[in-house]
Amino acid sequence: MSTAPTTTTDESPEAVAPAPSRKAALRPLILRLHFYAGILVAPFLLVAALTGFLYAASYQAEKIVYAHELNIPVGDHKLPLSEQVAAARKAHPQGTVSAVRPSPEADATTRVLLSGVPGVGEGHTLAVFVDPYTAKVRGALEQYGSTGALPLRTWIDELHRDLHLGENGRLYSELAASWLWVIAGGGLVLWFTRRRAQRKVRGVSGRRRTLGLHGTVGVWAAAGFFFLSATGLTWSTYAGANIDELRTSLGQATPAVSASVAAGGEHAGHTGMGSGGTTATTTPQDLDKILAAARAEGLGDPVEIVVPADASTAYVVKQIQRSWPEKQDSVAVDPTTGKVTDELRFADYPLLAKLTRWGIDAHSGVLFGLVNQIALMALALCLVLLIVWGYRMWWQRGRASAFGRPIPRGAWQQVPPPILVPLMAAVAVLGYFVPLLGIPLALFVAVDVVLGEIAYRRGKRTHGGQVA
């Protein structure tokens, strides 16, 4: 069933026939949601896009800025890992060895990670870079996260994640991720329900041209926006917790290798490497034995050896390759016997755990390397352009002194109850699992209803005065 032609305002709700189709009934509601969500959420999306662009570029910048620490001339023979760790401890005796990342390539340094070092931020470690051929220390830098982010990338990462405001700052990025897919989805519906002649860019000017550019770029980038929104929510504060709880209830949580070993007896003295580099029964030589046991189980580079902190915990050796194909196998090794006590293969992960891992790594720009990072930067630029064009269209909607005229109210009244009621129920359920979508939406509806009632009462009083 066709609808009435659009007016010259171009994006004002279309006139609806007496018996509207579902598409015609929903379009004004989607238009109003897309308009107000875009206006109100766009500043958060703009910050997320700009900082995300910087983060995607930070991988290559990190390689240039920290080339001295990361790279070394290729030698003839790599020294035992124990000698490399001993050299790192001699140069930096403070703190405790928490993990070691052996040189993964011929021209790469070994990273010895120290925790509890004065001046190093909470949740961060001090990475000491050692030449595996000479045991010479090349430098030390603060490191954060499982991808081994160094200071430059860490700073940009925290800017993108929480604007350096801590946990409260994370609400901005979760709000952006919660609404990105809604705005993108609404834009798709509006674009494909428009008449084909109204979608063209060539031969038109003014607001029609801005709309054409906005819609065309939005359609091409929509799939990427959906992906960024979904993957961004997986490790957000509130929605991420709900997603983790749902995955756990479905038996799809990310598994972890068991690092437990029998306490007492010959293991009683095993407490890890402290500030002196050794304890009663644990020496740096254990690392060579541990690494050899992991190699025998097929764990190739790059790997990280996690040093246990107490007598009931084994060493854990885990692969840390996040690029495709991912290497995420891990084993636990008893340092006394050198035997593997448990193993976990990435191939055995539940499906949702694998999808989560791949999604996060693609969102972070590491899954497909440079190509991944360029794609993320392109998406970020598209989002910036769409926001600029969106605000420009808002400006162009104004007439005379009316800046950015809003979309008229009452769109929901055009939606038939058989569609409206299930739609409201679905929004309520979704809002529960994604609270930074549900709460702002509820507030918007409440404010909109109040403003509508105020306008109605003012109009009624004015009308009554004229009659009198």
Sequence and secondary structure as in RCSB ss.txt:
>XXXX:A:sequence
MSTAPTTTTDESPEAVAPAPSRKAALRPLILRLHFYAGILVAPFLLVAALTGFLYAASYQAEKIVYAHELNIPVG
DHKLPLSEQVAAARKAHPQGTVSAVRPSPEADATTRVLLSGVPGVGEGHTLAVFVDPYTAKVRGALEQYGSTGAL
PLRTWIDELHRDLHLGENGRLYSELAASWLWVIAGGGLVLWFTRRRAQRKVRGVSGRRRTLGLHGTVGVWAAAGF
FFLSATGLTWSTYAGANIDELRTSLGQATPAVSASVAAGGEHAGHTGMGSGGTTATTTPQDLDKILAAARAEGLG
DPVEIVVPADASTAYVVKQIQRSWPEKQDSVAVDPTTGKVTDELRFADYPLLAKLTRWGIDAHSGVLFGLVNQIA
LMALALCLVLLIVWGYRMWWQRGRASAFGRPIPRGAWQQVPPPILVPLMAAVAVLGYFVPLLGIPLALFVAVDVV
LGEIAYRRGKRTHGGQVA
>XXXX:A:secstr
       TTSSS     SS  HHHHHHHHHHHHHHHHHHHHHHHHHHHHHHHHHHHHHHHHHHHHTHHHHB    
S    HHHHHHHHHHH  SSEEEEEE   STTB EEEEEES TT  TT EEEEEE TTT  EEEEEEEBTTTTB 
HHHHHHHHHHHHTTSGGGGHHHHHHHHHHHHHHHHHHHHHHHTS GGGG  TT  HHHHHHHHHHHHHHHHHHHH
HHHHHHHHHTSSHHHHHHHHHHHHTT        B   SGGGTT     TTS  SS  THHHHHHHHHHHHTT  
SSEEEE  SSTTB EEEEE B SSS B  EEEE TTT  EEEEE GGGS HHHHHHHHHHHHHHT TTHHHHHHH
HHHHHHHHHHHHHHHHHHHHHH BTTB S    S GGGGS HHHHHHHHHHHHHHHHHSHHHHHHHHHHHHHHHH
HHHHHHHHHHHHHHHHH 
